């Protein structure tokens, strides 16, 4: 009972004005966006080096609630929200003067009369060759495909996802370099410990469905207390899964980690696991991080660049934060040394 009372208090704090009715202000779809660099020295966190953190702020009614993120190119990011909105921005950088800026905001799904149960965008992924973008939606458990201009929309509800709970759809969706698609649910069925997950052989939104066929069904097991909220594939093949834990309080607190997992180890009906390679804890700014993106493949010798964005839930206690991180190579476990066979004695 105490927990439910606390949850109710948090809900009141996160949704001011719900019970105290005030005149609704006119919609604001013209305001710009501020991007404030937070004071930070470059810091290594496990397998990543944090090279920049920014707080994003705007009075625009399209702004906030970002639960999906994808890199369009080396300098442009696209964020999607659980209210069916989008934010396109130039990516900031650690160099002096590279601050980044808003390029556009608007409706990604639906419109002014949108149904919130059909526009809850939770994941984005992209084919770097064609620019095609796929998205995953909660509530409807829908996967959607759009062209590079975000037009030519086509959506499907995969049969294998119809049993997923309404509030846990394809929270993580990533197109792998070989053309397969990985989708992971945020929810866990009653009595289970693993998160339902699917590996499609091809585009799950293909016109006739033949390209994907029946997906491999398996489960993903995150660290205890964490839930998967997004994923990206690194240039050399492994997948990074963004996981998050909520510590209920007033205000709620969030713990975030990156899990490195090998997609070649996925087997039908088996649990897929990885290793935690980074944890984001105070004094680093923390929040409800739900979006993870990887910039296109870096030039030889450069480190892959990762981005992470938080969902402010429209609350008074949360912020929209954007992390820039550089991926550091993970050294493989040391192999036991084997003494070489001594050379044969030379014949005199």
N, C-alpha and C positions, 0 to 999 in steps of 0.2 A: 504493500500500500504506500509506504514512504517513497518508493521509487516512482510510482505512478504520480504521486503528488509532486515530486520533483520534476518529472517530465512535463507535467502541466504547467508548472511555474516557468520552466524553460520555454515552453511554447508561447506563453504570454510575453516573455522577454524578447523572443525572436520575431514575434508578430505584433508589434505595438499597434494599437488602434483597432484590434479585432473586436474588442468588446466595448470600447468607448468610441462611439460613432462620431466622426467629424466630417465636415464637408470634404468631398474628394476634390483635390486640386486638379486643374486642367492638365491634360497629358503634355509631357515635355519630350519631344522627339528631335530636338535641335541642339541640345547642349553637347558640348565637346567632352573630352576626357583629360584628366590630369594623370601624369605618370611620375610618381615621386620615388627617386632612388633612395633606398634605405642605407644608412651608414653601415658599411660592412667591409671587412678585410677578406680577401680571398681565403677560403678555408676548405681544407680537405675533410670530407665526410665519407668515410669508407671508400667506396670505389668512385666517388665523384668529387670534383672540386667546385664549390659554389662560387661563381664569379660575378654574381649580381642578383639583387632582390629589389623589386619595385612594388609599390602599392598603387593600384589603379583606382581612381575615383571619378564619379560622374553623377550628375543629376538627371541624365537622360533616362527615360523610362524603359529603354531597351537594355540598359546596363545591368550586369550582375547575374549571379546564379550560375557561373560557368562550371560545367561538369564534363566538358569535352574540349580537346585541343588537338590541332594538327598544324604542322608546318607546311606552308604552300611553296616556299622556296627558302633560300638562306636568310632572307630579310623580312619575311611576311608570315604572320601567324593568323590562324582562324580559330576562334573560340566559339563554342556552342553552349547554350544554357538549357536548364530544365524547364524554362518557360518558352522554349522554341524560338529564341532570339540568337543573333550572332554578333560577334565583334571581330572585325578584321583590323589588324594593327601591324605597324612596322616593328620589328623586333629590336629592343634596345640592346646595347652592348656595354662591356666594361670600359671601352675607350672613352675618354673625355669628349663630351659633346654628342655622343650617340645615345640619345635619350629615348627614341622610339615615339610613335604617335598613333592616334586613332586614324584609320582610313575610312571606316564605315561601320554603322550599326543598323540593325533592322530585324525583320522577321525572317527566321530561317525556315520555320514550319508554321502553317496556319496563317493567321492574320489577326486583325482587330477583334474578330469574333471567334477566335480559336478556342478549341476545347482542350483544356489543360491535360486531359487524359490521352491525347493523341500527339502532343508536341514535346513530351519530356525527353529531350535529346540528351543522351548520356555518354556517347562515344563517337569518335570520328577517326577515319583512317583513309589513306590516299595511295593511289598508284602513281609513283613519281614519273613514269613514262608518259601516261596519258593525261594525268591531272584529275582523273575520275575520283570522286569522293564517296565513301560509304558512311552511313550513320546508324547507330543503334538507339532504339527508343524503349523506355520503360512503359509500364502500364499496358501498352498494346503488344509488347514483345515483337516489335517490327524491325526489320533491317531495310535500309533504303539506299539507293544509289543515285548519284547526280553527276552530271558532266562537270568539267573544270569551271564552267561559268555558273555552277549551282543550278542549272536547268535540267530539263529532260528527266524529271523525277520518276523513279519506279520503286515500288516497295513490295515486300513480301512478308508474310508471317510464317517462318519455318515451322514445320510440324514438330520438330524436335524441341522447339522453344515454347510451345503452347502450354506446357505444364509448368513453366517457370512462374514464380509468383509475380504479381502485377508490379510490385515495387522493386524488382531486382533484375529486369530484362538484360540486354546485352550491355552491361555496365562497362565491360572491356571488349573492344573489337579491334583487331589488328590484321591488316593484310600482310602476309609474309612475303619475302622476296621471291619465293617460288610460285606465287599466285594462290596459295592456300589462304584460308581465313580462319582466325582463331577468335572465338567468342566465349566470354566467361560471365556467369551470373553473379551478382553481388549477394544474392540470398542463398540460404541453405535449407533444403527440405527438412521438415520435422523428423527428428531422430537420426539425421545424417550429420556428418562432420565436414564433408567436402562440398565445394561449390560446383554445381552443374556447369559443364563446359563442352564446347563443340569444336571440332576441327573439320572445316569444309574443304573438299578437294579443289574447289574453284570458287568463282563468284557465286555467292548464295542468292543473288538477285538476278541471275542469268534468266533470259527470256523464257526458256523452256525448262529451266531447272536442271538440265542435263549436265551442265558444266560442274555443278557442285555434287549432285547425287545425294545419297544418304550420308550425313556427316558422321565422323567418329565421335562417340559419346564417351566422356570421361569426367573426372572431377579434378578440381584444383584445390590443394590444401595450403592455405597461407599460414603464417605464424599465428599462434593462439591469440584470439581476441581481435584479429585483424580481418578486414574484408577487402577483396580485390575491387579496384575502382577504375583502372585503366591499364593499358599495356602498350609496349612498343618493341620492335625488333631492332637489335643492334646490327651494324653493318657486317659483323662477322658471324651472325646467326642466332645467338642466344636471345631470349625474350626477357625484357624487364617488365615486371608486373608492379604497378603502384598499389600499395595496400595501405589501409587507413583504419585506425581504431578511435572510437569515440569514448571519452571518459565523461560520463554524465555529471554535470554540476551546474552551477550558475555563476559565471557562464560555462558552457561545455568546453572541454579541452580535447584537442585532437593530436594523435600520434601518427606519424607517417613513416613509411619505410619503402625501400625498393628491394624487390626479390628477383634474383637472376635465375632463370630456368631454361632448360634445354628442350626445344620443341621436338628433337629427334627421340626424346624419351617418352613422348605421349603414346599411350596404348589404350585401346578400347576397354572400357570398364575398369580402368586402373586409376589410382590417385597420382596426379602430377604434382611434383614438389620442386622447390628451388632453395636457394640460400639467400639470406638477407645480406645485402652488400652495402646498404646505407640506411641510416636512421636519422631523422630530422627532429631534434629535440632542442629545447631552450638551452642556451640563449638565442639560438636561431629563431626568427619569427615563425610561429606555427599557426596553422588554420586548417580548414576543411579541404585539403587538396584532393581534387578529383580528376584533373586533366594532366596527361603526360604526352609530350611530343618530342620527336627527334628531327632536327634539321637535316636536309638532304645530305647524302654522303659527303664527308669533308674531303678537302684536297689532301693528297699524300703528305703525311707528316703532321696533319692537323688532328686535333682531338674531336670526336663526335660531340655535338652540342645538344643537350637535353633541355626541355622547358617543362615547367610544372605550374599549374594555375589552380587557385582555390575557389570554391563555391561559397559565397558569403551568405547564402540562404535568405538574403534580404533582411538580415538581422542586425540589431544594434551592436552586438558584441563581436561581430566578425568583419573580416576585411577581404578584399580581392587582392591576392598577392601573386606575383609572377616571379618564379625562380629561373635563373639561367645557370646551367651546370655543364661542366666539361667531364666527359666520361674518361676515366683512367683505366688502363688495361689491368685485368686481373691476372696475376701470376698463377699458373697452374700449380697444383700441389707438387712438391718436390718428389721425384721418383727415387726409390732406393738405389743407391749406387751399387753396381755390380762390378766386382774386380775383373778386369779383362783376363782372358786366358794368357798365361805367360807365353811369350814367343818361343817357338821351337828352337832348340839349340842349333846353331849353324854347324854344318859339316866343315871340318877343317880340310 
